[in-house]
Amino acid sequence: MNREVLVKAKRIVVKVGTSTITYPNGKMNFTQIERLARELTDLSNQGREIILVTSGAVAVGVDRLGLAEKPKTIPGKQAAAAVGQGILMHVYEKLFGEYGQIVAQVLLTKGDAVDRHRYTNSRNTFQALLEQKVIPIVNENDVVALDELKIGDNDNMSALVAGIVDADVDIILSDVAGLYTANPQTNPSATLLSEVTDITPEIEASAGGAGTKNAVGGMFTKLQAAKAAVSSGINLVIALGEEPNVITRILNGEEVGTLFVSKENRLQFRKRWLAFGARIMGKIVVDAGCANAICKAGGCSILPAGITTVVGCFETGNTISVVDGAGHEMARGLTNYSSEELHIIKGAKTSEIEELIGHKHFDEVIHRDNLVIL
């Protein structure tokens, strides 16, 4: 039943991993890229709006530079990305051009997501390109991004882009067929899950580390991306990139890969930025009573009394993460108090705030209007 929404999807983000468009030796897989160009152009010709998020720039650069392995230093990776980015874009431009499809390069950094105005501007740019029937090809701007300004992997980049453009579905193509009940490489009895309606802490815990040697993301980053997408009201599918016509089959409603079903409520634009664009500066741990209240319909404001632990160093107005005692992230929001103040008032009644820190601007640490439930 849930697959029927994919048939009606108009705006689609497709993410391809390094392992999908390159061989294990780092050389480009032209057969796969040509198939991708043909299939995405065909979908565009049907009237669908397509955004492609691509990995592979660093791997292509490493190959062109003749390096034995991927550099370990940031400047080394950035040099490889600078070389690979141009080559990769040239190949996409050429192969999409064979089918008469115009493409555009869009390079994003975390800064474009953290800053509200740049986030809005990115949305307007995507909108203008899609109106012109152009397929934007997105990658992280590895050449200039510092570690603290990196999104870090293109799985999360695809969810971020899907949120910016208000996509209907985010399709992540990888070297795995979807989410399994266990690691299929080590457990032969592992079975593929066709559908996930709730990303539980158990599912998160079962995800492993990074994938192949040329790739950054493993199943863990894909689950992070799925969590971000479904909380924004966007369906997400993880599927095997090597499958023939895999994108078209997914959009025809076939049971391919794993579908993560979106939560019904679509976050408003501001809340989506707050949850998945803004940089997370720290976190608070809440007790069981507060956690239960957050989970109820509509959520609730977070008061000092419900906070047990404060992690990180942050200021008033920063975005922070809210986790339960087991470490499961439940929500994100704008804090009315700094970490220094929260260390003093955690566990206290609202009537005690002024006495403890000398002032009280708010009863709430995070007001419900500034809180996004994940």
BELNORNOR-V572311 format. One record per residue. N is the residue number from 1. RES is the residue in three letters. OMEGA is omega in whole degrees, -180 to 180 (none if undefined). NEAR is the number of other ideal C-beta (glycine too) atoms within 10 Angstrom. D_FIRST is the distance of its C-alpha to the first C-alpha in whole Angstrom. Layout:
n	res	omega	near	d_first
N	RES	OMEGA	NEAR	D_FIRST
N	RES	OMEGA	NEAR	D_FIRST
This chain:
n	res	omega	near	d_first
1	MET	-177	6	0
2	ASN	-179	14	4
3	ARG	-179	19	5
4	GLU	-179	8	6
5	VAL	-180	15	8
6	LEU	180	21	10
7	VAL	-178	11	11
8	LYS	-176	10	13
9	ALA	180	18	14
10	LYS	-178	11	18
11	ARG	-171	17	20
12	ILE	171	25	19
13	VAL	178	29	21
14	VAL	178	26	22
15	LYS	176	31	24
16	VAL	-180	24	26
17	GLY	178	27	28
18	THR	-177	24	32
19	SER	179	25	31
20	THR	-175	23	29
21	ILE	174	24	32
22	THR	174	25	35
23	TYR	180	13	36
24	PRO	179	11	37
25	ASN	177	8	41
26	GLY	179	21	40
27	LYS	-179	12	40
28	MET	179	19	38
29	ASN	-174	18	35
30	PHE	179	11	36
31	THR	-180	10	34
32	GLN	-178	18	31
33	ILE	179	22	32
34	GLU	177	16	32
35	ARG	-179	18	29
36	LEU	-180	24	27
37	ALA	-179	23	30
38	ARG	-176	16	29
39	GLU	-179	19	25
40	LEU	176	25	25
41	THR	180	21	27
42	ASP	178	16	25
43	LEU	176	19	22
44	SER	179	21	25
45	ASN	178	12	26
46	GLN	-179	11	23
47	GLY	177	8	24
48	ARG	178	16	21
49	GLU	-172	23	23
50	ILE	170	25	24
51	ILE	-180	26	25
52	LEU	173	23	27
53	VAL	-173	28	28
54	THR	168	25	30
55	SER	170	28	32
56	GLY	-176	28	35
57	ALA	-179	27	38
58	VAL	-180	28	40
59	ALA	180	27	39
60	VAL	178	26	40
61	GLY	178	27	43
62	VAL	179	24	44
63	ASP	-178	20	44
64	ARG	-180	16	46
65	LEU	179	13	49
66	GLY	-180	6	49
67	LEU	-179	14	49
68	ALA	-180	5	48
69	GLU	179	9	46
70	LYS	180	16	44
71	PRO	-180	17	46
72	LYS	-180	7	46
73	THR	179	8	47
74	ILE	178	13	46
75	PRO	179	8	48
76	GLY	178	16	48
77	LYS	-179	18	44
78	GLN	177	19	45
79	ALA	179	19	47
80	ALA	179	24	45
81	ALA	-179	26	42
82	ALA	178	15	44
83	VAL	-175	19	45
84	GLY	-177	26	42
85	GLN	-179	22	40
86	GLY	-179	15	42
87	ILE	-178	16	42
88	LEU	-179	26	38
89	MET	178	18	38
90	HIS	-180	10	40
91	VAL	178	18	38
92	TYR	-180	21	35
93	GLU	-177	16	37
94	LYS	-175	12	39
95	LEU	174	19	36
96	PHE	180	23	34
97	GLY	178	13	37
98	GLU	-179	11	37
99	TYR	176	15	34
100	GLY	-177	9	35
101	GLN	176	21	33
102	ILE	176	14	35
103	VAL	178	21	34
104	ALA	177	16	35
105	GLN	175	15	36
106	VAL	179	19	35
107	LEU	-179	17	36
108	LEU	169	21	35
109	THR	176	18	37
110	LYS	179	23	36
111	GLY	179	18	39
112	ASP	179	22	36
113	ALA	-177	23	34
114	VAL	-179	15	36
115	ASP	-175	16	38
116	ARG	-177	13	37
117	HIS	179	8	38
118	ARG	176	15	38
119	TYR	179	23	34
120	THR	-180	15	34
121	ASN	177	12	36
122	SER	179	21	34
123	ARG	-179	17	31
124	ASN	179	10	33
125	THR	178	16	34
126	PHE	-178	23	31
127	GLN	-179	14	30
128	ALA	179	12	33
129	LEU	-179	19	32
130	LEU	177	17	29
131	GLU	179	9	31
132	GLN	-180	9	33
133	LYS	179	13	30
134	VAL	173	18	32
135	ILE	175	22	29
136	PRO	175	21	31
137	ILE	-169	21	31
138	VAL	171	24	31
139	ASN	174	23	33
140	GLU	180	26	35
141	ASN	-176	20	39
142	ASP	-173	21	40
143	VAL	-177	17	43
144	VAL	-173	13	44
145	ALA	172	20	42
146	LEU	-175	11	43
147	ASP	-177	8	42
148	GLU	177	8	41
149	LEU	180	16	40
150	LYS	171	16	37
151	ILE	167	21	34
152	GLY	178	15	34
153	ASP	-175	23	31
154	ASN	171	28	29
155	ASP	179	32	26
156	ASN	176	23	27
157	MET	-178	26	28
158	SER	178	31	25
159	ALA	178	31	23
160	LEU	178	31	26
161	VAL	179	26	26
162	ALA	178	29	23
163	GLY	-180	27	24
164	ILE	-174	28	27
165	VAL	-179	23	25
166	ASP	-178	17	22
167	ALA	176	28	20
168	ASP	-179	21	16
169	VAL	175	23	16
170	ASP	-179	31	18
171	ILE	179	28	18
172	ILE	178	31	21
173	LEU	-172	26	22
174	SER	176	27	25
175	ASP	174	15	26
176	VAL	-174	24	24
177	ALA	-179	18	21
178	GLY	179	23	19
179	LEU	180	24	19
180	TYR	177	18	21
181	THR	176	13	22
182	ALA	179	12	25
183	ASN	-176	13	27
184	PRO	180	15	27
185	GLN	-178	10	30
186	THR	-177	8	32
187	ASN	-177	11	30
188	PRO	-179	7	29
189	SER	-180	8	27
190	ALA	180	15	24
191	THR	-178	10	21
192	LEU	176	16	18
193	LEU	-179	16	15
194	SER	-174	14	12
195	GLU	176	15	11
196	VAL	-180	19	13
197	THR	-179	11	12
198	ASP	179	9	16
199	ILE	-176	19	19
200	THR	175	10	22
201	PRO	179	12	25
202	GLU	178	8	25
203	ILE	179	17	23
204	GLU	-178	16	25
205	ALA	-178	11	28
206	SER	-179	17	27
207	ALA	-179	16	27
208	GLY	180	11	30
209	GLY	-177	9	32
210	ALA	-176	13	32
211	GLY	-175	22	31
212	THR	-174	16	34
213	LYS	180	12	37
214	ASN	-175	22	37
215	ALA	178	23	34
216	VAL	-172	18	33
217	GLY	169	26	30
218	GLY	-180	18	29
219	MET	-179	24	25
220	PHE	-180	18	27
221	THR	178	23	27
222	LYS	177	28	23
223	LEU	175	21	22
224	GLN	180	21	24
225	ALA	-180	27	23
226	ALA	179	29	19
227	LYS	179	21	21
228	ALA	-177	24	22
229	ALA	-175	28	19
230	VAL	177	22	17
231	SER	178	25	20
232	SER	-180	27	20
233	GLY	-178	17	17
234	ILE	176	27	16
235	ASN	178	23	13
236	LEU	179	31	15
237	VAL	171	26	15
238	ILE	-177	26	18
239	ALA	-179	21	19
240	LEU	-177	16	22
241	GLY	-177	24	24
242	GLU	-179	16	26
243	GLU	178	14	23
244	PRO	177	8	24
245	ASN	-172	15	22
246	VAL	-178	24	19
247	ILE	180	25	18
248	THR	-180	15	18
249	ARG	177	17	16
250	ILE	-178	26	13
251	LEU	172	23	13
252	ASN	177	12	13
253	GLY	178	14	9
254	GLU	179	14	11
255	GLU	179	12	11
256	VAL	178	25	14
257	GLY	180	26	15
258	THR	177	22	14
259	LEU	172	27	11
260	PHE	-172	28	13
261	VAL	-177	17	11
262	SER	172	22	13
263	LYS	-170	16	15
264	GLU	-175	6	15
265	ASN	174	11	18
266	ARG	179	14	20
267	LEU	174	20	23
268	GLN	-175	10	26
269	PHE	-178	16	28
270	ARG	-178	15	30
271	LYS	178	20	28
272	ARG	176	24	26
273	TRP	-179	23	30
274	LEU	-176	19	31
275	ALA	-168	24	28
276	PHE	175	27	28
277	GLY	-176	24	31
278	ALA	-180	22	34
279	ARG	180	13	36
280	ILE	-173	15	36
281	MET	-180	16	39
282	GLY	178	18	39
283	LYS	174	18	37
284	ILE	176	28	38
285	VAL	-178	20	37
286	VAL	-179	25	37
287	ASP	-174	15	37
288	ALA	-179	11	35
289	GLY	179	10	35
290	CYS	180	21	35
291	ALA	179	19	32
292	ASN	-180	13	30
293	ALA	179	15	31
294	ILE	-176	23	29
295	CYS	-178	13	26
296	LYS	-177	9	26
297	ALA	178	5	24
298	GLY	179	7	26
299	GLY	-179	18	28
300	CYS	173	19	32
301	SER	-179	19	35
302	ILE	-180	26	37
303	LEU	-179	20	40
304	PRO	-176	22	43
305	ALA	-177	17	43
306	GLY	-175	23	40
307	ILE	180	23	40
308	THR	-175	14	42
309	THR	176	15	42
310	VAL	-177	24	42
311	VAL	176	14	42
312	GLY	-180	13	43
313	CYS	-176	11	45
314	PHE	-177	21	44
315	GLU	172	13	45
316	THR	179	13	44
317	GLY	177	12	42
318	ASN	174	18	40
319	THR	179	22	36
320	ILE	-180	25	36
321	SER	178	19	33
322	VAL	-178	26	33
323	VAL	177	18	32
324	ASP	-176	20	33
325	GLY	180	12	35
326	ALA	179	9	33
327	GLY	-180	11	33
328	HIS	-179	15	29
329	GLU	-176	16	29
330	MET	-173	17	28
331	ALA	173	25	29
332	ARG	-180	23	31
333	GLY	179	28	33
334	LEU	-178	18	37
335	THR	176	27	40
336	ASN	-178	20	43
337	TYR	179	27	45
338	SER	178	18	46
339	SER	180	20	46
340	GLU	179	12	49
341	GLU	-178	21	49
342	LEU	176	22	46
343	HIS	-178	13	48
344	ILE	-172	16	50
345	ILE	-179	23	48
346	LYS	180	19	45
347	GLY	-176	13	45
348	ALA	174	16	48
349	LYS	-180	13	47
350	THR	-180	15	47
351	SER	-177	9	51
352	GLU	-174	14	52
353	ILE	-176	22	51
354	GLU	-180	12	54
355	GLU	-176	11	56
356	LEU	-175	14	54
357	ILE	174	17	54
358	GLY	178	9	56
359	HIS	174	8	54
360	LYS	178	16	51
361	HIS	-178	9	49
362	PHE	170	15	45
363	ASP	-173	14	44
364	GLU	170	19	41
365	VAL	172	29	41
366	ILE	178	27	37
367	HIS	-177	16	37
368	ARG	179	15	33
369	ASP	179	12	33
370	ASN	-178	19	34
371	LEU	177	23	31
372	VAL	179	24	28
373	ILE	-178	22	25
374	LEU	none	18	24
